[in-house]
Amino acid sequence: MDSSDVPQGSILGPVLFVMYIDICINAISQTDFGLFADDTKLLGEASASSQIQSDLDALTEKLEEWQLSPNVAKCSVVHLGRQNPKY
């Protein structure tokens, strides 16, 4: 276990999760976002990619203030729409 991990079932878990949610709510200002358990989704149009990137940068900066970081290995971009040749 990493020194920053919270044991599952710990009384600290819900408190730290609420703090994480507060960080997200205050850092993300230009795009819509969704939260489910410990997953965060930023939602935006491709034409607003600079706004999405700006919110990602702001969120990363805020998380680093709390000595947290996003798990880049679990991050991805999903392009939905008729004009996307992959989908």
PDB file of N, CA, C and O in Angstrom, chain B, residues numbered from 101:
ATOM      1  N   MET B 101       0.844  -1.182   0.000  1.00  0.00           N
ATOM      2  CA  MET B 101       0.000   0.000   0.000  1.00  0.00           C
ATOM      3  C   MET B 101       0.888   1.243   0.000  1.00  0.00           C
ATOM      4  O   MET B 101       1.852   1.334   0.760  1.00  0.00           O
ATOM      5  N   ASP B 102       0.554   2.171  -0.842  1.00  0.00           N
ATOM      6  CA  ASP B 102       1.254   3.457  -0.912  1.00  0.00           C
ATOM      7  C   ASP B 102       0.935   4.249   0.350  1.00  0.00           C
ATOM      8  O   ASP B 102      -0.139   4.086   0.929  1.00  0.00           O
ATOM      9  N   SER B 103       1.854   5.100   0.778  1.00  0.00           N
ATOM     10  CA  SER B 103       1.631   5.874   2.006  1.00  0.00           C
ATOM     11  C   SER B 103       0.461   6.841   1.884  1.00  0.00           C
ATOM     12  O   SER B 103      -0.041   7.332   2.895  1.00  0.00           O
ATOM     13  N   SER B 104       0.018   7.123   0.651  1.00  0.00           N
ATOM     14  CA  SER B 104      -1.113   8.043   0.482  1.00  0.00           C
ATOM     15  C   SER B 104      -2.432   7.300   0.301  1.00  0.00           C
ATOM     16  O   SER B 104      -3.481   7.934   0.190  1.00  0.00           O
ATOM     17  N   ASP B 105      -2.399   5.961   0.271  1.00  0.00           N
ATOM     18  CA  ASP B 105      -3.628   5.187   0.114  1.00  0.00           C
ATOM     19  C   ASP B 105      -4.451   5.216   1.394  1.00  0.00           C
ATOM     20  O   ASP B 105      -3.918   5.346   2.497  1.00  0.00           O
ATOM     21  N   VAL B 106      -5.746   5.095   1.222  1.00  0.00           N
ATOM     22  CA  VAL B 106      -6.660   4.995   2.352  1.00  0.00           C
ATOM     23  C   VAL B 106      -7.208   3.576   2.343  1.00  0.00           C
ATOM     24  O   VAL B 106      -7.767   3.150   1.332  1.00  0.00           O
ATOM     25  N   PRO B 107      -7.068   2.833   3.430  1.00  0.00           N
ATOM     26  CA  PRO B 107      -7.578   1.466   3.448  1.00  0.00           C
ATOM     27  C   PRO B 107      -9.084   1.433   3.170  1.00  0.00           C
ATOM     28  O   PRO B 107      -9.840   2.258   3.681  1.00  0.00           O
ATOM     29  N   GLN B 108      -9.501   0.467   2.354  1.00  0.00           N
ATOM     30  CA  GLN B 108     -10.920   0.334   2.046  1.00  0.00           C
ATOM     31  C   GLN B 108     -11.688   0.073   3.335  1.00  0.00           C
ATOM     32  O   GLN B 108     -11.274  -0.736   4.165  1.00  0.00           O
ATOM     33  N   GLY B 109     -12.797   0.758   3.490  1.00  0.00           N
ATOM     34  CA  GLY B 109     -13.602   0.624   4.692  1.00  0.00           C
ATOM     35  C   GLY B 109     -13.172   1.549   5.818  1.00  0.00           C
ATOM     36  O   GLY B 109     -13.799   1.571   6.877  1.00  0.00           O
ATOM     37  N   SER B 110     -12.115   2.307   5.599  1.00  0.00           N
ATOM     38  CA  SER B 110     -11.630   3.235   6.618  1.00  0.00           C
ATOM     39  C   SER B 110     -12.632   4.367   6.818  1.00  0.00           C
ATOM     40  O   SER B 110     -13.334   4.759   5.886  1.00  0.00           O
ATOM     41  N   ILE B 111     -12.691   4.881   8.024  1.00  0.00           N
ATOM     42  CA  ILE B 111     -13.566   6.018   8.313  1.00  0.00           C
ATOM     43  C   ILE B 111     -13.113   7.268   7.559  1.00  0.00           C
ATOM     44  O   ILE B 111     -13.910   8.178   7.333  1.00  0.00           O
ATOM     45  N   LEU B 112     -11.834   7.317   7.170  1.00  0.00           N
ATOM     46  CA  LEU B 112     -11.326   8.461   6.416  1.00  0.00           C
ATOM     47  C   LEU B 112     -11.780   8.452   4.959  1.00  0.00           C
ATOM     48  O   LEU B 112     -11.831   9.505   4.324  1.00  0.00           O
ATOM     49  N   GLY B 113     -12.106   7.289   4.429  1.00  0.00           N
ATOM     50  CA  GLY B 113     -12.464   7.172   3.016  1.00  0.00           C
ATOM     51  C   GLY B 113     -13.523   8.161   2.560  1.00  0.00           C
ATOM     52  O   GLY B 113     -13.272   8.920   1.624  1.00  0.00           O
ATOM     53  N   PRO B 114     -14.704   8.186   3.186  1.00  0.00           N
ATOM     54  CA  PRO B 114     -15.746   9.119   2.748  1.00  0.00           C
ATOM     55  C   PRO B 114     -15.346  10.587   2.892  1.00  0.00           C
ATOM     56  O   PRO B 114     -15.698  11.410   2.047  1.00  0.00           O
ATOM     57  N   VAL B 115     -14.623  10.916   3.945  1.00  0.00           N
ATOM     58  CA  VAL B 115     -14.198  12.304   4.156  1.00  0.00           C
ATOM     59  C   VAL B 115     -13.238  12.731   3.055  1.00  0.00           C
ATOM     60  O   VAL B 115     -13.387  13.810   2.482  1.00  0.00           O
ATOM     61  N   LEU B 116     -12.255  11.891   2.757  1.00  0.00           N
ATOM     62  CA  LEU B 116     -11.292  12.218   1.706  1.00  0.00           C
ATOM     63  C   LEU B 116     -11.960  12.252   0.337  1.00  0.00           C
ATOM     64  O   LEU B 116     -11.582  13.052  -0.519  1.00  0.00           O
ATOM     65  N   PHE B 117     -12.952  11.388   0.124  1.00  0.00           N
ATOM     66  CA  PHE B 117     -13.675  11.397  -1.144  1.00  0.00           C
ATOM     67  C   PHE B 117     -14.436  12.706  -1.326  1.00  0.00           C
ATOM     68  O   PHE B 117     -14.431  13.276  -2.417  1.00  0.00           O
ATOM     69  N   VAL B 118     -15.083  13.185  -0.278  1.00  0.00           N
ATOM     70  CA  VAL B 118     -15.793  14.469  -0.349  1.00  0.00           C
ATOM     71  C   VAL B 118     -14.807  15.597  -0.630  1.00  0.00           C
ATOM     72  O   VAL B 118     -15.124  16.522  -1.377  1.00  0.00           O
ATOM     73  N   MET B 119     -13.631  15.531  -0.047  1.00  0.00           N
ATOM     74  CA  MET B 119     -12.613  16.550  -0.325  1.00  0.00           C
ATOM     75  C   MET B 119     -12.189  16.491  -1.791  1.00  0.00           C
ATOM     76  O   MET B 119     -11.998  17.529  -2.423  1.00  0.00           O
ATOM     77  N   TYR B 120     -12.043  15.280  -2.334  1.00  0.00           N
ATOM     78  CA  TYR B 120     -11.688  15.115  -3.746  1.00  0.00           C
ATOM     79  C   TYR B 120     -12.778  15.697  -4.644  1.00  0.00           C
ATOM     80  O   TYR B 120     -12.481  16.392  -5.616  1.00  0.00           O
ATOM     81  N   ILE B 121     -14.029  15.415  -4.321  1.00  0.00           N
ATOM     82  CA  ILE B 121     -15.149  15.942  -5.109  1.00  0.00           C
ATOM     83  C   ILE B 121     -15.138  17.466  -5.066  1.00  0.00           C
ATOM     84  O   ILE B 121     -15.374  18.117  -6.084  1.00  0.00           O
ATOM     85  N   ASP B 122     -14.870  18.032  -3.912  1.00  0.00           N
ATOM     86  CA  ASP B 122     -14.810  19.488  -3.783  1.00  0.00           C
ATOM     87  C   ASP B 122     -13.701  20.066  -4.659  1.00  0.00           C
ATOM     88  O   ASP B 122     -13.887  21.105  -5.291  1.00  0.00           O
ATOM     89  N   ILE B 123     -12.551  19.398  -4.699  1.00  0.00           N
ATOM     90  CA  ILE B 123     -11.458  19.837  -5.571  1.00  0.00           C
ATOM     91  C   ILE B 123     -11.931  19.846  -7.019  1.00  0.00           C
ATOM     92  O   ILE B 123     -11.696  20.811  -7.745  1.00  0.00           O
ATOM     93  N   CYS B 124     -12.595  18.777  -7.440  1.00  0.00           N
ATOM     94  CA  CYS B 124     -13.084  18.681  -8.823  1.00  0.00           C
ATOM     95  C   CYS B 124     -14.072  19.792  -9.140  1.00  0.00           C
ATOM     96  O   CYS B 124     -13.951  20.461 -10.166  1.00  0.00           O
ATOM     97  N   ILE B 125     -15.030  19.988  -8.278  1.00  0.00           N
ATOM     98  CA  ILE B 125     -16.067  20.997  -8.517  1.00  0.00           C
ATOM     99  C   ILE B 125     -15.459  22.382  -8.635  1.00  0.00           C
ATOM    100  O   ILE B 125     -15.886  23.175  -9.475  1.00  0.00           O
ATOM    101  N   ASN B 126     -14.470  22.685  -7.809  1.00  0.00           N
ATOM    102  CA  ASN B 126     -13.869  24.016  -7.831  1.00  0.00           C
ATOM    103  C   ASN B 126     -12.851  24.208  -8.950  1.00  0.00           C
ATOM    104  O   ASN B 126     -12.604  25.341  -9.363  1.00  0.00           O
ATOM    105  N   ALA B 127     -12.256  23.130  -9.448  1.00  0.00           N
ATOM    106  CA  ALA B 127     -11.224  23.256 -10.485  1.00  0.00           C
ATOM    107  C   ALA B 127     -11.811  23.270 -11.891  1.00  0.00           C
ATOM    108  O   ALA B 127     -11.273  23.933 -12.778  1.00  0.00           O
ATOM    109  N   ILE B 128     -12.901  22.550 -12.103  1.00  0.00           N
ATOM    110  CA  ILE B 128     -13.480  22.411 -13.440  1.00  0.00           C
ATOM    111  C   ILE B 128     -14.525  23.496 -13.630  1.00  0.00           C
ATOM    112  O   ILE B 128     -15.567  23.494 -12.975  1.00  0.00           O
ATOM    113  N   SER B 129     -14.233  24.430 -14.543  1.00  0.00           N
ATOM    114  CA  SER B 129     -15.140  25.569 -14.683  1.00  0.00           C
ATOM    115  C   SER B 129     -15.659  25.779 -16.099  1.00  0.00           C
ATOM    116  O   SER B 129     -16.663  26.463 -16.291  1.00  0.00           O
ATOM    117  N   GLN B 130     -14.985  25.198 -17.097  1.00  0.00           N
ATOM    118  CA  GLN B 130     -15.357  25.505 -18.475  1.00  0.00           C
ATOM    119  C   GLN B 130     -16.061  24.359 -19.197  1.00  0.00           C
ATOM    120  O   GLN B 130     -16.646  24.572 -20.259  1.00  0.00           O
ATOM    121  N   THR B 131     -16.017  23.167 -18.647  1.00  0.00           N
ATOM    122  CA  THR B 131     -16.641  22.023 -19.299  1.00  0.00           C
ATOM    123  C   THR B 131     -17.584  21.331 -18.330  1.00  0.00           C
ATOM    124  O   THR B 131     -17.499  21.510 -17.115  1.00  0.00           O
ATOM    125  N   ASP B 132     -18.483  20.539 -18.892  1.00  0.00           N
ATOM    126  CA  ASP B 132     -19.356  19.720 -18.060  1.00  0.00           C
ATOM    127  C   ASP B 132     -18.550  18.527 -17.560  1.00  0.00           C
ATOM    128  O   ASP B 132     -17.571  18.122 -18.188  1.00  0.00           O
ATOM    129  N   PHE B 133     -18.961  17.977 -16.444  1.00  0.00           N
ATOM    130  CA  PHE B 133     -18.270  16.798 -15.938  1.00  0.00           C
ATOM    131  C   PHE B 133     -19.255  15.904 -15.228  1.00  0.00           C
ATOM    132  O   PHE B 133     -20.310  16.343 -14.768  1.00  0.00           O
ATOM    133  N   GLY B 134     -18.893  14.650 -15.148  1.00  0.00           N
ATOM    134  CA  GLY B 134     -19.701  13.668 -14.450  1.00  0.00           C
ATOM    135  C   GLY B 134     -18.829  12.903 -13.473  1.00  0.00           C
ATOM    136  O   GLY B 134     -17.644  12.681 -13.721  1.00  0.00           O
ATOM    137  N   LEU B 135     -19.419  12.508 -12.374  1.00  0.00           N
ATOM    138  CA  LEU B 135     -18.698  11.758 -11.349  1.00  0.00           C
ATOM    139  C   LEU B 135     -19.468  10.481 -11.051  1.00  0.00           C
ATOM    140  O   LEU B 135     -20.690  10.502 -10.904  1.00  0.00           O
ATOM    141  N   PHE B 136     -18.753   9.382 -10.962  1.00  0.00           N
ATOM    142  CA  PHE B 136     -19.350   8.118 -10.550  1.00  0.00           C
ATOM    143  C   PHE B 136     -18.302   7.369  -9.744  1.00  0.00           C
ATOM    144  O   PHE B 136     -17.232   7.038 -10.254  1.00  0.00           O
ATOM    145  N   ALA B 137     -18.611   7.108  -8.503  1.00  0.00           N
ATOM    146  CA  ALA B 137     -17.650   6.482  -7.590  1.00  0.00           C
ATOM    147  C   ALA B 137     -16.359   7.293  -7.626  1.00  0.00           C
ATOM    148  O   ALA B 137     -16.372   8.480  -7.302  1.00  0.00           O
ATOM    149  N   ASP B 138     -15.245   6.675  -8.015  1.00  0.00           N
ATOM    150  CA  ASP B 138     -13.991   7.433  -8.054  1.00  0.00           C
ATOM    151  C   ASP B 138     -13.578   7.783  -9.482  1.00  0.00           C
ATOM    152  O   ASP B 138     -12.416   8.102  -9.733  1.00  0.00           O
ATOM    153  N   ASP B 139     -14.525   7.724 -10.417  1.00  0.00           N
ATOM    154  CA  ASP B 139     -14.260   8.096 -11.810  1.00  0.00           C
ATOM    155  C   ASP B 139     -14.780   9.496 -12.086  1.00  0.00           C
ATOM    156  O   ASP B 139     -15.861   9.872 -11.633  1.00  0.00           O
ATOM    157  N   THR B 140     -14.001  10.258 -12.829  1.00  0.00           N
ATOM    158  CA  THR B 140     -14.386  11.612 -13.225  1.00  0.00           C
ATOM    159  C   THR B 140     -14.355  11.685 -14.738  1.00  0.00           C
ATOM    160  O   THR B 140     -13.371  11.279 -15.356  1.00  0.00           O
ATOM    161  N   LYS B 141     -15.412  12.194 -15.343  1.00  0.00           N
ATOM    162  CA  LYS B 141     -15.499  12.341 -16.792  1.00  0.00           C
ATOM    163  C   LYS B 141     -15.670  13.811 -17.131  1.00  0.00           C
ATOM    164  O   LYS B 141     -16.559  14.476 -16.599  1.00  0.00           O
ATOM    165  N   LEU B 142     -14.816  14.323 -18.019  1.00  0.00           N
ATOM    166  CA  LEU B 142     -14.997  15.666 -18.565  1.00  0.00           C
ATOM    167  C   LEU B 142     -15.708  15.513 -19.897  1.00  0.00           C
ATOM    168  O   LEU B 142     -15.332  14.670 -20.711  1.00  0.00           O
ATOM    169  N   LEU B 143     -16.723  16.316 -20.121  1.00  0.00           N
ATOM    170  CA  LEU B 143     -17.537  16.203 -21.326  1.00  0.00           C
ATOM    171  C   LEU B 143     -17.500  17.512 -22.085  1.00  0.00           C
ATOM    172  O   LEU B 143     -17.775  18.571 -21.520  1.00  0.00           O
ATOM    173  N   GLY B 144     -17.163  17.446 -23.360  1.00  0.00           N
ATOM    174  CA  GLY B 144     -17.123  18.669 -24.146  1.00  0.00           C
ATOM    175  C   GLY B 144     -17.080  18.377 -25.629  1.00  0.00           C
ATOM    176  O   GLY B 144     -16.860  17.241 -26.049  1.00  0.00           O
ATOM    177  N   GLU B 145     -17.289  19.400 -26.404  1.00  0.00           N
ATOM    178  CA  GLU B 145     -17.239  19.286 -27.857  1.00  0.00           C
ATOM    179  C   GLU B 145     -15.794  19.375 -28.326  1.00  0.00           C
ATOM    180  O   GLU B 145     -14.956  20.009 -27.686  1.00  0.00           O
ATOM    181  N   ALA B 146     -15.516  18.727 -29.458  1.00  0.00           N
ATOM    182  CA  ALA B 146     -14.162  18.760 -30.016  1.00  0.00           C
ATOM    183  C   ALA B 146     -13.725  20.185 -30.316  1.00  0.00           C
ATOM    184  O   ALA B 146     -12.542  20.511 -30.216  1.00  0.00           O
ATOM    185  N   SER B 147     -14.674  21.030 -30.682  1.00  0.00           N
ATOM    186  CA  SER B 147     -14.325  22.422 -30.982  1.00  0.00           C
ATOM    187  C   SER B 147     -13.892  23.177 -29.729  1.00  0.00           C
ATOM    188  O   SER B 147     -13.305  24.256 -29.820  1.00  0.00           O
ATOM    189  N   ALA B 148     -14.182  22.608 -28.562  1.00  0.00           N
ATOM    190  CA  ALA B 148     -13.818  23.253 -27.294  1.00  0.00           C
ATOM    191  C   ALA B 148     -12.659  22.519 -26.629  1.00  0.00           C
ATOM    192  O   ALA B 148     -12.546  22.513 -25.403  1.00  0.00           O
ATOM    193  N   SER B 149     -11.801  21.900 -27.434  1.00  0.00           N
ATOM    194  CA  SER B 149     -10.719  21.098 -26.851  1.00  0.00           C
ATOM    195  C   SER B 149      -9.777  21.926 -25.980  1.00  0.00           C
ATOM    196  O   SER B 149      -9.217  21.410 -25.013  1.00  0.00           O
ATOM    197  N   SER B 150      -9.597  23.201 -26.311  1.00  0.00           N
ATOM    198  CA  SER B 150      -8.727  24.036 -25.471  1.00  0.00           C
ATOM    199  C   SER B 150      -9.349  24.258 -24.093  1.00  0.00           C
ATOM    200  O   SER B 150      -8.630  24.354 -23.098  1.00  0.00           O
ATOM    201  N   GLN B 151     -10.687  24.341 -24.028  1.00  0.00           N
ATOM    202  CA  GLN B 151     -11.356  24.485 -22.733  1.00  0.00           C
ATOM    203  C   GLN B 151     -11.220  23.203 -21.912  1.00  0.00           C
ATOM    204  O   GLN B 151     -10.994  23.248 -20.702  1.00  0.00           O
ATOM    205  N   ILE B 152     -11.360  22.068 -22.581  1.00  0.00           N
ATOM    206  CA  ILE B 152     -11.209  20.792 -21.887  1.00  0.00           C
ATOM    207  C   ILE B 152      -9.788  20.667 -21.341  1.00  0.00           C
ATOM    208  O   ILE B 152      -9.593  20.275 -20.190  1.00  0.00           O
ATOM    209  N   GLN B 153      -8.798  20.999 -22.167  1.00  0.00           N
ATOM    210  CA  GLN B 153      -7.402  20.925 -21.729  1.00  0.00           C
ATOM    211  C   GLN B 153      -7.141  21.876 -20.572  1.00  0.00           C
ATOM    212  O   GLN B 153      -6.413  21.539 -19.638  1.00  0.00           O
ATOM    213  N   SER B 154      -7.731  23.060 -20.631  1.00  0.00           N
ATOM    214  CA  SER B 154      -7.567  24.036 -19.555  1.00  0.00           C
ATOM    215  C   SER B 154      -8.108  23.482 -18.238  1.00  0.00           C
ATOM    216  O   SER B 154      -7.477  23.631 -17.192  1.00  0.00           O
ATOM    217  N   ASP B 155      -9.276  22.844 -18.294  1.00  0.00           N
ATOM    218  CA  ASP B 155      -9.844  22.251 -17.082  1.00  0.00           C
ATOM    219  C   ASP B 155      -9.003  21.072 -16.595  1.00  0.00           C
ATOM    220  O   ASP B 155      -8.829  20.896 -15.389  1.00  0.00           O
ATOM    221  N   LEU B 156      -8.484  20.266 -17.516  1.00  0.00           N
ATOM    222  CA  LEU B 156      -7.598  19.168 -17.117  1.00  0.00           C
ATOM    223  C   LEU B 156      -6.357  19.701 -16.404  1.00  0.00           C
ATOM    224  O   LEU B 156      -5.939  19.167 -15.377  1.00  0.00           O
ATOM    225  N   ASP B 157      -5.779  20.758 -16.962  1.00  0.00           N
ATOM    226  CA  ASP B 157      -4.596  21.364 -16.345  1.00  0.00           C
ATOM    227  C   ASP B 157      -4.920  21.921 -14.961  1.00  0.00           C
ATOM    228  O   ASP B 157      -4.153  21.732 -14.018  1.00  0.00           O
ATOM    229  N   ALA B 158      -6.056  22.607 -14.840  1.00  0.00           N
ATOM    230  CA  ALA B 158      -6.458  23.179 -13.546  1.00  0.00           C
ATOM    231  C   ALA B 158      -6.720  22.076 -12.526  1.00  0.00           C
ATOM    232  O   ALA B 158      -6.331  22.196 -11.364  1.00  0.00           O
ATOM    233  N   LEU B 159      -7.380  21.002 -12.961  1.00  0.00           N
ATOM    234  CA  LEU B 159      -7.663  19.890 -12.056  1.00  0.00           C
ATOM    235  C   LEU B 159      -6.364  19.229 -11.596  1.00  0.00           C
ATOM    236  O   LEU B 159      -6.200  18.937 -10.411  1.00  0.00           O
ATOM    237  N   THR B 160      -5.447  18.996 -12.526  1.00  0.00           N
ATOM    238  CA  THR B 160      -4.158  18.392 -12.175  1.00  0.00           C
ATOM    239  C   THR B 160      -3.402  19.267 -11.185  1.00  0.00           C
ATOM    240  O   THR B 160      -2.820  18.767 -10.223  1.00  0.00           O
ATOM    241  N   GLU B 161      -3.415  20.571 -11.426  1.00  0.00           N
ATOM    242  CA  GLU B 161      -2.733  21.502 -10.519  1.00  0.00           C
ATOM    243  C   GLU B 161      -3.334  21.439  -9.120  1.00  0.00           C
ATOM    244  O   GLU B 161      -2.603  21.397  -8.131  1.00  0.00           O
ATOM    245  N   LYS B 162      -4.667  21.433  -9.032  1.00  0.00           N
ATOM    246  CA  LYS B 162      -5.328  21.365  -7.720  1.00  0.00           C
ATOM    247  C   LYS B 162      -5.032  20.039  -7.024  1.00  0.00           C
ATOM    248  O   LYS B 162      -4.778  20.010  -5.820  1.00  0.00           O
ATOM    249  N   LEU B 163      -5.065  18.943  -7.779  1.00  0.00           N
ATOM    250  CA  LEU B 163      -4.771  17.644  -7.183  1.00  0.00           C
ATOM    251  C   LEU B 163      -3.344  17.593  -6.648  1.00  0.00           C
ATOM    252  O   LEU B 163      -3.094  17.031  -5.581  1.00  0.00           O
ATOM    253  N   GLU B 164      -2.407  18.185  -7.394  1.00  0.00           N
ATOM    254  CA  GLU B 164      -1.014  18.193  -6.949  1.00  0.00           C
ATOM    255  C   GLU B 164      -0.834  18.984  -5.659  1.00  0.00           C
ATOM    256  O   GLU B 164       0.055  18.677  -4.865  1.00  0.00           O
ATOM    257  N   GLU B 165      -1.672  20.002  -5.442  1.00  0.00           N
ATOM    258  CA  GLU B 165      -1.616  20.737  -4.176  1.00  0.00           C
ATOM    259  C   GLU B 165      -1.915  19.814  -2.998  1.00  0.00           C
ATOM    260  O   GLU B 165      -1.429  20.043  -1.890  1.00  0.00           O
ATOM    261  N   TRP B 166      -2.710  18.776  -3.231  1.00  0.00           N
ATOM    262  CA  TRP B 166      -3.070  17.804  -2.204  1.00  0.00           C
ATOM    263  C   TRP B 166      -2.201  16.546  -2.311  1.00  0.00           C
ATOM    264  O   TRP B 166      -2.508  15.513  -1.718  1.00  0.00           O
ATOM    265  N   GLN B 167      -1.109  16.655  -3.079  1.00  0.00           N
ATOM    266  CA  GLN B 167      -0.187  15.543  -3.311  1.00  0.00           C
ATOM    267  C   GLN B 167      -0.894  14.346  -3.937  1.00  0.00           C
ATOM    268  O   GLN B 167      -0.607  13.195  -3.607  1.00  0.00           O
ATOM    269  N   LEU B 168      -1.818  14.636  -4.840  1.00  0.00           N
ATOM    270  CA  LEU B 168      -2.528  13.622  -5.609  1.00  0.00           C
ATOM    271  C   LEU B 168      -2.209  13.835  -7.079  1.00  0.00           C
ATOM    272  O   LEU B 168      -1.729  14.900  -7.467  1.00  0.00           O
ATOM    273  N   SER B 169      -2.471  12.841  -7.883  1.00  0.00           N
ATOM    274  CA  SER B 169      -2.292  13.005  -9.322  1.00  0.00           C
ATOM    275  C   SER B 169      -3.258  12.083 -10.048  1.00  0.00           C
ATOM    276  O   SER B 169      -3.609  11.020  -9.536  1.00  0.00           O
ATOM    277  N   PRO B 170      -3.688  12.486 -11.240  1.00  0.00           N
ATOM    278  CA  PRO B 170      -4.561  11.595 -12.007  1.00  0.00           C
ATOM    279  C   PRO B 170      -3.760  10.382 -12.482  1.00  0.00           C
ATOM    280  O   PRO B 170      -2.559  10.484 -12.731  1.00  0.00           O
ATOM    281  N   ASN B 171      -4.419   9.259 -12.603  1.00  0.00           N
ATOM    282  CA  ASN B 171      -3.774   8.055 -13.111  1.00  0.00           C
ATOM    283  C   ASN B 171      -3.822   8.115 -14.633  1.00  0.00           C
ATOM    284  O   ASN B 171      -4.825   7.747 -15.246  1.00  0.00           O
ATOM    285  N   VAL B 172      -2.735   8.580 -15.237  1.00  0.00           N
ATOM    286  CA  VAL B 172      -2.688   8.800 -16.684  1.00  0.00           C
ATOM    287  C   VAL B 172      -2.937   7.501 -17.445  1.00  0.00           C
ATOM    288  O   VAL B 172      -3.508   7.527 -18.535  1.00  0.00           O
ATOM    289  N   ALA B 173      -2.520   6.377 -16.891  1.00  0.00           N
ATOM    290  CA  ALA B 173      -2.728   5.089 -17.556  1.00  0.00           C
ATOM    291  C   ALA B 173      -4.211   4.758 -17.705  1.00  0.00           C
ATOM    292  O   ALA B 173      -4.589   3.981 -18.582  1.00  0.00           O
ATOM    293  N   LYS B 174      -5.050   5.342 -16.857  1.00  0.00           N
ATOM    294  CA  LYS B 174      -6.487   5.088 -16.928  1.00  0.00           C
ATOM    295  C   LYS B 174      -7.245   6.205 -17.636  1.00  0.00           C
ATOM    296  O   LYS B 174      -8.473   6.163 -17.715  1.00  0.00           O
ATOM    297  N   CYS B 175      -6.536   7.194 -18.148  1.00  0.00           N
ATOM    298  CA  CYS B 175      -7.170   8.322 -18.835  1.00  0.00           C
ATOM    299  C   CYS B 175      -7.267   8.039 -20.329  1.00  0.00           C
ATOM    300  O   CYS B 175      -6.374   7.425 -20.914  1.00  0.00           O
ATOM    301  N   SER B 176      -8.348   8.487 -20.933  1.00  0.00           N
ATOM    302  CA  SER B 176      -8.500   8.319 -22.377  1.00  0.00           C
ATOM    303  C   SER B 176      -9.440   9.381 -22.919  1.00  0.00           C
ATOM    304  O   SER B 176     -10.185  10.028 -22.183  1.00  0.00           O
ATOM    305  N   VAL B 177      -9.378   9.535 -24.226  1.00  0.00           N
ATOM    306  CA  VAL B 177     -10.283  10.432 -24.932  1.00  0.00           C
ATOM    307  C   VAL B 177     -11.197   9.567 -25.777  1.00  0.00           C
ATOM    308  O   VAL B 177     -10.728   8.692 -26.505  1.00  0.00           O
ATOM    309  N   VAL B 178     -12.483   9.799 -25.689  1.00  0.00           N
ATOM    310  CA  VAL B 178     -13.448   9.073 -26.503  1.00  0.00           C
ATOM    311  C   VAL B 178     -14.144  10.080 -27.396  1.00  0.00           C
ATOM    312  O   VAL B 178     -14.795  11.010 -26.921  1.00  0.00           O
ATOM    313  N   HIS B 179     -13.999   9.884 -28.677  1.00  0.00           N
ATOM    314  CA  HIS B 179     -14.613  10.782 -29.653  1.00  0.00           C
ATOM    315  C   HIS B 179     -15.880  10.111 -30.153  1.00  0.00           C
ATOM    316  O   HIS B 179     -15.825   9.065 -30.799  1.00  0.00           O
ATOM    317  N   LEU B 180     -17.013  10.714 -29.852  1.00  0.00           N
ATOM    318  CA  LEU B 180     -18.302  10.179 -30.281  1.00  0.00           C
ATOM    319  C   LEU B 180     -18.877  11.051 -31.382  1.00  0.00           C
ATOM    320  O   LEU B 180     -18.698  12.269 -31.369  1.00  0.00           O
ATOM    321  N   GLY B 181     -19.552  10.450 -32.314  1.00  0.00           N
ATOM    322  CA  GLY B 181     -20.210  11.228 -33.356  1.00  0.00           C
ATOM    323  C   GLY B 181     -20.136  10.555 -34.709  1.00  0.00           C
ATOM    324  O   GLY B 181     -19.338   9.644 -34.930  1.00  0.00           O
ATOM    325  N   ARG B 182     -20.984  11.022 -35.611  1.00  0.00           N
ATOM    326  CA  ARG B 182     -21.058  10.426 -36.945  1.00  0.00           C
ATOM    327  C   ARG B 182     -19.808  10.687 -37.768  1.00  0.00           C
ATOM    328  O   ARG B 182     -19.482   9.892 -38.650  1.00  0.00           O
ATOM    329  N   GLN B 183     -19.107  11.768 -37.506  1.00  0.00           N
ATOM    330  CA  GLN B 183     -17.949  12.119 -38.316  1.00  0.00           C
ATOM    331  C   GLN B 183     -16.664  11.464 -37.821  1.00  0.00           C
ATOM    332  O   GLN B 183     -15.593  11.722 -38.371  1.00  0.00           O
ATOM    333  N   ASN B 184     -16.749  10.643 -36.818  1.00  0.00           N
ATOM    334  CA  ASN B 184     -15.580   9.935 -36.318  1.00  0.00           C
ATOM    335  C   ASN B 184     -15.465   8.617 -37.077  1.00  0.00           C
ATOM    336  O   ASN B 184     -16.338   7.761 -36.937  1.00  0.00           O
ATOM    337  N   PRO B 185     -14.417   8.426 -37.877  1.00  0.00           N
ATOM    338  CA  PRO B 185     -14.306   7.213 -38.689  1.00  0.00           C
ATOM    339  C   PRO B 185     -14.127   5.933 -37.873  1.00  0.00           C
ATOM    340  O   PRO B 185     -14.383   4.843 -38.386  1.00  0.00           O
ATOM    341  N   LYS B 186     -13.698   6.039 -36.627  1.00  0.00           N
ATOM    342  CA  LYS B 186     -13.492   4.846 -35.806  1.00  0.00           C
ATOM    343  C   LYS B 186     -14.791   4.307 -35.219  1.00  0.00           C
ATOM    344  O   LYS B 186     -14.859   3.135 -34.849  1.00  0.00           O
ATOM    345  N   TYR B 187     -15.818   5.139 -35.129  1.00  0.00           N
ATOM    346  CA  TYR B 187     -17.044   4.718 -34.450  1.00  0.00           C
ATOM    347  C   TYR B 187     -18.233   4.826 -35.365  1.00  0.00           C
ATOM    348  O   TYR B 187     -19.353   4.513 -34.962  1.00  0.00           O
TER     349      TYR B 187
END
